[in-house]
Amino acid sequence: MGQILVVVDHADGAVKKPTTELLTIARRMGEPVAVFLGQGSANALDTLGRFGATTVFVVDAPELDSTLVAAKAEALAAVVAQVGPSAVLVTSSAEGKEIAARLAVKTGSGIITDAVDVAADGTATQSVFAGSWSVQAKVTTGTPIITVKPNAAAPEEAPATPAVENVAVTFSEVATSARITGVEPRAKSGRPELTEAAIVVSGGRGVGGPEGFATVEALADALGAAVGASRAATDAGWYPHAFQVGQTGKTVSPQLYIANGISGAIQHRAGMQTSKTIVAVNKDAEAPIFELADYGVVGDLFTVVPQLTDEVVKRK
Ligand code: FAD
């Protein structure tokens, strides 16, 4: 394969970890090149080079930070037309998937979303029907566009000194007709973003109430993990909805998922089934979560989890 174009996911130039995973996957497939949309590319070059990007295409236009995703899709389409990559890799975030879908329409290309792995020949693996089937698929039309879930690959460094190419884009009126008038960041917890975290510690109805989440958070903080919750817990108002994992919540695919007091309903599994290692703590030995778990502890989470937290802290 030729050049594999990775769309950089960043916050003011700080490259997010899933992009380093995409660059690692891109290296399997061909020559990794990156496209940076928006301001702050100078801050990103070091990281992009460290993970092997040989060229970084930059579209730095005010429209990219002040409008919704349509402008980003137009900018990306312009870069794709100029570069003619063999494939485009995008992070499977809500924004990433919308940009990828718009790019597929603009370029008349096939698209695969939510891949959990991509092979050297571009064959993507998806986990479907709440994780009960694994599908291998390949795009056969146009430039393959693949959105890849965070944690699909362990980022590997392969230092390169990227060339920088600025690309000028003229935006259509329709792409810039809606403007962002204000952004209010959520209060920061200091924990990693749920969908990107390498470790997620979740709590369900078994935590018994909002105060029970302190036990879950203590383990998460000892491990440097994100906190998740089942819908039973979020619907009860014990934990914010933004942290719900599952079919109607976030999809996570961390290296390690620890489910505490969660029964393992199919709708919860849908959001965490592709986690690499699953640990469950539940006082009911018959709980369905144990069918899925790699390691299970049958016991009261308020006895088990603090011991686990102490042990993690001790070994730090
Ligand atoms: P429960 O099923 O009540 O399980 C609680 C578990 O905690 C039990 O297994 C119990 O043995 C254990 N337990 C209790 N006390 C302790 C203790 N002290 N120590 C250890 N273990 C203990 N659910 C989601 O999570 N995410 C979704 O996105 C989602 N979307 C849905 C969409 C639809 C359309 C529908 C119909 C449902 C959806 N649900 C979703 C709800 C789902 O069906 C379950 O009701 C929910 O996942 C149950 O949450 P839970 O496991 O926390 O609670």
Residues whose N, C-alpha, C, O or C-beta is under 5 A from the ligand:
A	BS01	FAD	G204 R205 G206 A229 S230 R231 A232 A233 V245 G246 Q247 T248 G249 G261 I262 S263 G264 A265 Q267 H268 V281 N282 K283 D284 A287 G299 D300 L301 F302
